[in-house]
Amino acid sequence: MDKRNKKTKVSLSIIGDAFADLFCFMTDGFPPAGGDVRVKHPMTPVPGGSGINTATHLASFVKNFSHIYDENHDGNQDNHNDDDDDDDIMDVTLQTAINEHDYYGTMLLDHAKNSGFEIINCHKHRHNSDNAAGEKQQAEKQQPKQKEQSASHNKTQAKTHSSSPLSTGHCLVLVHQGERSFMTHLGVIETFKASDTVLHELVNCRSADPSFVNHHHHIHISGYYNLKMFQEGNLKRRLKLVREKRRSKSHDGNIYTTTTSLVPQYDATGKWDGGLMDDVLPLVDFLILNALEAGKISGIVIDDKKCGRDLSRTITLAKLADFFFEKSPLTHVIVTLGSLGAVCLYHGEVMISMRCPKRYRYPVDPTGAGDAFAAGFLFGVMHWRKSRNHQEFTEIGSLLEGSWTDAIVEGMKFGCAAGTACVATPGASVPASKAEIEDFLRMVKEDEYDDEYDDCDDDEDDEDYIEDEDYDESDEDYDDDSDYSDYSRSRDSSSYYTNDDEEYDGVREEKKRA
């Protein structure tokens, strides 16, 4: 048997939104009705959306850390050959909906190519399928004399559908006095259905070498509340079908396993339902969300992204743990707590607590930190899982309690490092450097969760956690904009500016000193 057969191929499919964001910094305020104002900085469209952001950061982790991570587990760096293991590296794809013929769609395709992941355009696949079905149905109804005329007509119709008038989603982001307002055109994302996802890609994965008898596929849903046509049971049916088909392929020594994760994002409708808890959550292995989202979904009052302080936080997290356990006992719920870090809730308890490696008084750009956290978490968990015996660690639902604890710890370390790096870097789809992530990984700390967890707010002596000599209790709210959420979308580093350039320069100097 080829040596590759003894290894596990891991594929990661992200299903989510893709947008082009146009940022406008309103330094002189909004214009009066019928008036005009000058804008200091140029307005340039940049890649955005939870799906694009997550895929970008995840592909960066795979590129920068896969071989190093394998070497640490193999214990044999001298004999490591990058060429031999290229097929064994995790691959990243994004299934989304864009119009490939407009400027925004072309920009996103170019970004994906340059970032090392593939976009599977479900909008194009759906229209190709619809056109083929329509042509066949009409051909069957036509008399032989009319077939030639019909064929010509169908070609014209197919061309019309393939160049759909629906555009790639895009968003005008108006920034004034530190606040962001949005004007969003959903475009083709509004019509994106769960059934539009390319099934054979989710079941087989094109990049999986047939010689690999062990194949694990992780499916991540990015921005559930932005995907209206995935709600009310539609995503549930798709995930069940994928799992069933993959399990049916596990025979004669071939092992096909599947895990899933989901980021809900903010629900602009204010309903916070869409069948997430009752239909989807039992099929989700990892639910990743921030504290404010967790409060909205559960109905538990949470006014602070850190879940309050001291005993209040302990009580709130205990309530959240009970709520999610009742809804889905086998789902690991990862709740991010802004600059404090994150916790993992499982079986009605706080199973793991992780501190962020550093807190910034003035984050450069908190946009997309939640997506960066999710990407880091998924990389850490899946690469840990890939390095272990495939038959021992199959699907989460079939394992004994606690079997994935080490994997989740690893994932939360990478997640906290990625989220912290993101708020210090302009641009949600601009991954931090390998060196910066490595520095933060050395600083990330796992806590034994107890009532003293809140001490990390005020621990001025912890140089690894708070690297700011002037930090004190009066600065408690300095990071109010650094929540691990993606209520706004991405910016490119070349087009990002703050309202106060001197303040921005000061933050960059602080980052260099760190």
C-alpha positions in Angstrom: 0.0 0.0 0.0 1.2 3.5 -0.9 2.4 5.4 2.2 -0.2 8.1 1.5 -3.0 5.5 2.2 -1.9 5.4 5.8 -2.6 9.1 6.1 -5.9 11.0 6.3 -6.9 13.5 3.6 -8.8 16.4 5.1 -10.9 18.8 3.0 -12.6 21.9 4.1 -15.6 23.3 2.3 -17.0 26.7 3.3 -20.5 27.6 2.3 -21.3 31.3 2.7 -21.7 34.8 1.4 -19.3 36.8 -0.8 -19.5 40.6 -1.2 -17.6 43.5 -2.7 -17.3 46.3 -0.1 -17.0 49.9 -1.1 -15.7 52.0 1.9 -16.5 55.7 2.1 -14.9 57.6 5.1 -17.1 60.6 5.7 -14.6 62.9 7.4 -16.7 66.0 6.9 -20.0 64.3 7.7 -23.0 63.4 5.6 -24.1 65.8 2.8 -27.4 67.6 3.2 -30.2 66.7 0.9 -29.3 67.6 -2.6 -25.8 68.7 -1.4 -22.2 67.5 -1.7 -19.2 66.8 0.6 -15.6 66.1 -0.2 -14.2 62.6 0.7 -10.5 62.7 1.7 -9.6 59.1 0.9 -10.3 57.1 -2.4 -13.2 54.7 -2.5 -12.1 51.3 -3.7 -14.1 48.0 -3.8 -12.4 45.2 -1.7 -13.3 41.6 -1.0 -15.8 41.0 1.8 -18.4 38.8 3.3 -18.1 36.1 6.0 -17.5 33.3 3.5 -14.7 35.2 1.6 -13.1 36.3 4.9 -13.1 32.8 6.4 -11.8 31.1 3.3 -9.0 33.7 3.0 -7.7 33.3 6.5 -8.1 29.5 6.4 -6.1 29.2 3.2 -3.3 31.3 4.8 -3.2 28.9 7.8 -3.0 25.9 5.5 -0.2 27.4 3.5 1.9 28.7 6.4 1.4 26.0 9.1 0.6 22.7 7.5 4.1 21.3 7.0 5.4 22.8 10.3 2.5 21.4 12.2 3.1 17.9 10.6 6.8 18.1 11.5 6.0 18.7 15.1 3.8 15.6 15.3 6.0 13.4 13.1 9.1 14.3 15.0 11.2 13.9 11.8 12.0 17.2 10.3 15.1 16.1 8.4 13.2 13.6 6.3 10.3 15.9 5.5 9.7 16.4 1.8 7.3 19.1 0.8 6.8 17.7 -2.7 5.8 14.2 -1.3 3.1 15.7 1.0 1.5 18.3 -1.2 -1.4 16.1 -2.0 -1.9 15.5 1.7 -2.3 19.1 2.6 -5.8 20.3 3.5 -7.6 22.0 0.6 -10.0 24.9 1.0 -13.0 25.6 -1.3 -15.8 28.2 -1.0 -19.3 27.5 -2.3 -21.1 30.8 -2.8 -23.1 32.7 -5.4 -21.6 35.5 -7.6 -22.1 36.8 -11.1 -18.8 36.0 -12.8 -19.5 38.4 -15.6 -19.6 41.6 -13.6 -16.7 43.6 -12.1 -17.3 42.6 -8.5 -17.5 38.9 -9.3 -14.2 39.0 -11.3 -12.5 40.8 -8.4 -13.6 38.1 -6.0 -12.4 35.3 -8.3 -9.0 37.0 -8.7 -8.8 37.4 -4.9 -9.6 33.7 -4.3 -6.9 32.7 -6.9 -4.3 34.9 -5.3 -5.3 33.7 -1.8 -5.0 30.0 -2.5 -8.6 28.8 -2.4 -11.2 28.0 -5.0 -14.6 29.5 -5.5 -17.3 27.2 -6.6 -20.0 29.5 -8.1 -23.3 27.8 -7.2 -25.2 30.5 -9.1 -23.5 29.4 -12.4 -24.1 25.7 -11.7 -27.8 26.2 -10.9 -28.4 28.2 -14.1 -26.5 25.6 -16.2 -28.6 22.9 -14.7 -31.9 24.9 -15.2 -31.0 25.6 -18.8 -30.2 21.9 -19.6 -33.5 20.8 -18.0 -35.5 23.4 -19.8 -33.9 22.5 -23.2 -34.6 18.8 -22.7 -38.2 19.5 -21.7 -38.9 21.8 -24.6 -37.2 19.4 -27.1 -39.5 16.6 -26.0 -42.6 18.7 -26.8 -41.4 19.9 -30.2 -42.3 18.1 -33.4 -39.4 17.1 -35.6 -40.0 20.0 -38.0 -39.7 22.5 -35.2 -36.6 21.1 -33.5 -34.1 23.1 -35.5 -35.9 26.4 -34.7 -36.2 25.4 -31.1 -32.5 24.6 -30.7 -31.7 28.1 -31.9 -34.1 29.7 -29.5 -32.8 27.6 -26.6 -29.2 28.7 -27.3 -30.4 32.3 -27.1 -32.2 31.7 -23.8 -29.2 29.9 -22.3 -27.0 32.8 -23.2 -29.5 35.2 -21.5 -29.6 33.1 -18.3 -25.8 32.7 -18.1 -25.4 36.4 -18.1 -27.9 36.9 -15.4 -28.9 40.5 -14.6 -28.5 39.7 -10.9 -25.2 41.2 -9.8 -22.6 40.0 -7.3 -23.6 41.3 -3.8 -22.0 44.5 -2.8 -22.2 47.0 0.0 -21.5 50.7 0.5 -19.9 51.2 3.9 -20.2 54.7 5.3 -17.8 55.5 8.1 -18.3 58.6 10.2 -17.0 59.3 13.7 -16.1 55.7 14.3 -19.5 54.4 13.4 -20.4 52.3 10.3 -23.6 52.4 8.4 -24.4 50.1 5.5 -26.3 50.2 2.2 -26.3 46.6 0.9 -27.4 45.0 -2.3 -27.6 41.3 -1.8 -27.7 40.5 -5.5 -27.4 36.8 -6.3 -26.8 35.9 -2.6 -30.5 36.6 -2.0 -31.4 33.7 -4.4 -28.7 31.3 -3.1 -30.4 28.1 -1.9 -29.0 25.2 0.1 -30.0 23.0 -2.8 -27.8 25.1 -5.1 -24.7 23.8 -3.4 -22.8 21.4 -5.6 -23.6 18.0 -4.1 -20.8 15.9 -5.7 -18.2 18.4 -4.4 -19.5 18.1 -0.9 -19.7 14.3 -1.1 -16.5 13.4 -3.1 -14.3 16.6 -3.0 -12.5 16.9 -6.3 -9.0 17.3 -4.8 -9.2 14.0 -2.8 -6.8 11.6 -4.4 -8.7 8.2 -4.9 -5.7 6.4 -3.4 -6.5 7.9 0.0 -8.7 5.4 1.7 -9.2 7.8 4.7 -11.0 11.0 3.9 -12.4 13.5 6.3 -14.5 16.4 5.1 -15.4 19.4 7.2 -18.3 21.7 6.1 -18.5 25.2 7.5 -21.6 27.3 7.1 -20.6 31.0 7.2 -23.3 33.6 7.9 -26.4 31.5 8.3 -28.7 34.5 8.9 -27.4 36.1 5.7 -28.5 33.1 3.7 -32.3 33.3 3.7 -32.9 30.4 1.4 -30.9 28.1 3.7 -33.3 28.5 6.6 -36.6 26.8 7.6 -35.3 23.2 7.1 -33.4 23.7 3.7 -29.9 23.5 5.2 -31.0 20.6 7.4 -32.0 18.5 4.4 -28.8 19.3 2.5 -26.5 18.4 5.5 -28.4 15.1 6.1 -28.1 14.1 2.5 -24.3 14.8 2.4 -23.7 12.8 5.6 -25.8 9.9 4.4 -24.0 9.8 1.0 -20.6 10.0 2.6 -21.3 7.3 5.1 -22.5 5.0 2.3 -19.1 5.3 0.7 -17.4 3.9 3.9 -16.9 0.3 3.0 -14.1 -2.2 2.0 -11.5 -0.4 4.0 -12.5 3.1 2.9 -13.4 5.5 5.7 -15.3 8.7 4.9 -16.2 10.9 7.8 -17.8 14.3 8.1 -18.0 17.1 10.6 -19.8 20.5 10.4 -19.6 24.0 11.9 -21.7 27.1 11.7 -21.3 30.8 12.3 -24.8 32.5 12.5 -23.8 36.1 12.2 -26.1 39.0 13.1 -29.8 38.6 12.2 -30.8 41.8 10.5 -34.5 40.7 10.7 -34.3 40.6 14.5 -36.1 37.2 14.6 -33.1 35.1 15.5 -34.7 31.9 14.5 -34.8 30.6 10.9 -34.9 27.0 12.3 -31.3 27.2 13.5 -31.9 25.7 17.0 -34.5 23.1 16.1 -33.6 22.1 12.6 -29.9 22.7 12.1 -28.1 22.7 15.5 -28.4 18.9 16.0 -26.5 18.4 12.8 -23.7 20.9 13.8 -20.6 19.8 15.6 -19.3 23.3 16.3 -21.4 26.4 16.7 -19.2 29.5 16.7 -20.7 32.8 17.8 -20.1 35.8 19.9 -21.7 36.5 23.3 -24.2 39.1 22.0 -25.4 36.6 19.3 -25.6 33.9 21.9 -27.8 36.1 24.0 -30.1 37.0 21.2 -30.6 33.4 20.1 -31.1 32.1 23.7 -33.2 34.9 25.0 -30.7 35.4 27.9 -30.1 39.1 28.5 -26.5 39.9 27.5 -25.7 43.6 27.2 -21.9 43.2 27.1 -19.8 41.2 24.7 -17.7 40.0 27.6 -20.9 38.6 29.4 -20.5 41.0 32.3 -17.9 40.7 35.1 -17.0 38.3 37.9 -20.0 36.4 39.2 -22.3 37.8 36.6 -20.3 36.3 33.8 -20.1 33.0 35.5 -23.9 32.8 35.9 -24.5 34.0 32.3 -22.2 31.4 30.8 -23.7 28.7 32.9 -27.2 29.7 31.6 -25.9 29.6 28.0 -24.3 26.2 28.6 -27.6 24.8 29.9 -29.6 26.3 27.0 -27.5 24.9 24.2 -27.2 21.5 26.0 -30.9 21.2 26.0 -31.1 22.1 22.3 -28.3 19.8 21.1 -26.3 17.8 23.7 -23.5 16.8 21.2 -22.8 20.3 19.8 -19.7 22.1 21.1 -20.6 25.8 21.4 -17.7 28.2 21.0 -18.6 31.6 22.5 -16.1 34.5 21.8 -15.8 37.2 24.5 -14.3 40.1 22.7 -10.8 40.9 23.9 -11.1 38.5 26.8 -10.9 35.4 24.6 -13.4 32.5 24.2 -15.0 29.6 26.0 -16.2 26.2 24.8 -19.6 25.1 26.2 -20.4 21.4 26.2 -22.7 19.1 28.1 -24.1 22.0 30.1 -20.7 23.2 31.3 -17.8 25.5 30.4 -15.4 22.9 29.2 -12.5 25.2 28.0 -11.6 28.8 28.5 -8.9 30.6 26.4 -7.4 34.0 26.9 -6.5 36.3 24.0 -2.8 36.9 23.7 -3.0 40.7 23.7 -5.4 43.5 24.1 -5.3 46.7 22.1 -6.5 50.0 23.6 -7.2 51.2 20.0 -7.7 48.3 17.6 -6.6 49.2 14.1 -9.6 47.4 12.5 -11.9 44.9 14.2 -13.8 44.1 11.0 -13.8 40.3 10.3 -12.2 39.3 13.6 -15.0 36.7 14.1 -14.2 35.2 10.7 -10.5 35.1 11.5 -11.2 33.4 14.8 -13.4 30.8 13.0 -10.7 30.1 10.4 -8.0 29.7 13.1 -10.3 27.4 15.1 -11.1 25.2 12.2 -7.5 24.9 11.1 -6.3 23.9 14.6 -9.1 21.4 15.2 -8.8 19.7 11.8 -5.0 19.6 11.7 -5.0 18.1 15.1 -7.6 15.6 14.0 -5.6 14.8 10.8 -2.5 14.0 12.8 -4.3 11.3 14.9 -5.4 7.8 14.0 -8.4 8.0 11.6 -10.3 5.0 13.0 -9.9 6.1 16.6 -11.2 9.6 15.9 -14.1 9.5 13.4 -17.2 11.6 13.7 -17.9 13.6 16.9 -21.3 12.1 17.5 -19.8 8.6 17.7 -17.1 9.4 20.2 -16.9 9.1 23.9 -17.2 12.4 25.8 -14.0 14.4 25.9 -12.3 12.6 22.9 -12.0 15.9 21.0 -11.0 18.1 24.0 -7.3 18.4 22.9 -8.4 19.3 19.4 -10.7 22.0 20.6 -8.0 23.4 22.8 -5.7 23.6 19.8 -8.4 25.2 17.7 -9.1 27.8 20.3 -5.4 28.7 20.5 -5.3 29.3 16.8 -8.6 31.1 16.9 -7.6 33.6 19.6 -4.2 34.2 17.8 -6.0 34.8 14.5 -8.7 37.1 16.0 -6.1 39.1 17.9 -3.9 39.5 14.8 -7.0 40.6 12.8 -7.9 43.5 15.0 -4.3 44.8 14.7 -4.3 44.5 10.9 -6.3 46.7 8.5 -8.5 44.6 6.3 -10.8 41.7 7.1 -9.6 39.6 4.1 -5.9 40.4 4.8 -4.4 37.5 6.8 -1.7 38.3 9.4 1.9 37.2 8.6 3.1 33.8 9.7 5.6 35.4 12.1 2.8 37.4 13.8 0.6 34.4 14.3 3.5 32.4 15.7 4.2 35.2 18.2 0.6 35.2 19.3 0.4 31.4 19.6 3.3 31.5 22.1 1.3 34.1 24.1 -2.2 32.4 24.1 -3.1 31.0 27.5 -5.7 28.4 28.5 -7.5 29.1 31.8 -8.9 26.8 34.3 -12.4 28.3 34.3 -13.7 29.5 37.7 -15.1 32.6 39.3 -11.8 34.4 39.1 -11.8 34.3 35.3 -12.5 38.1 35.3 -9.1 38.7 36.8 -7.7 38.9 33.3 -9.5 42.3 33.0 -7.2 43.9 35.5 -4.0 41.8 35.6 -1.5 44.5 34.8 1.4 42.2 35.7 0.6 39.7 33.0 3.0 40.9 30.3 1.9 38.3 27.8 -1.7 39.3 28.0 -1.7 43.1 28.4 1.3 44.7 26.9 0.3 48.3 27.8 2.0 50.0 30.8 -0.8 52.7 30.9 -3.7 50.3 31.1 -6.0 50.8 34.1 -9.6 50.2 35.1 -10.7 53.5 33.5 -9.8 52.0 30.1 -12.2 49.1 30.5 -14.2 50.1 27.5 -11.4 50.9 25.1 -12.0 47.9 23.0 -15.8 48.3 22.5 -15.3 48.0 18.7 -13.1 44.9 18.9 -15.9 42.3 19.2 -15.4 39.0 17.4 -18.3 39.7 15.2 -18.6 40.5 11.5 -21.5 43.0 11.5 -19.5 44.9 9.0 -17.4 43.4 6.2 -13.9 43.7 4.9 -11.4 46.4 4.0 -8.2 46.1 2.0 -5.0 47.3 3.7 -4.2 49.5 0.8 -7.5 51.4 1.0 -8.1 51.5 4.7 -7.7 54.7 6.7 -8.9 55.8 10.1 -10.6 59.1 10.7 -7.6 60.2 12.7 -4.4 59.4 10.8 -2.2 60.3 13.8 -4.1 57.9 16.0 -3.7 55.2 13.3 0.1 55.8 13.1 0.3 55.5 16.9 -1.4 52.1 16.9 1.0 50.9 14.2 3.9 52.0 16.4 2.4 50.2 19.3 2.0 47.1 17.1 5.7 47.3 16.1 6.9 47.6 19.7 4.8 44.5 20.5 
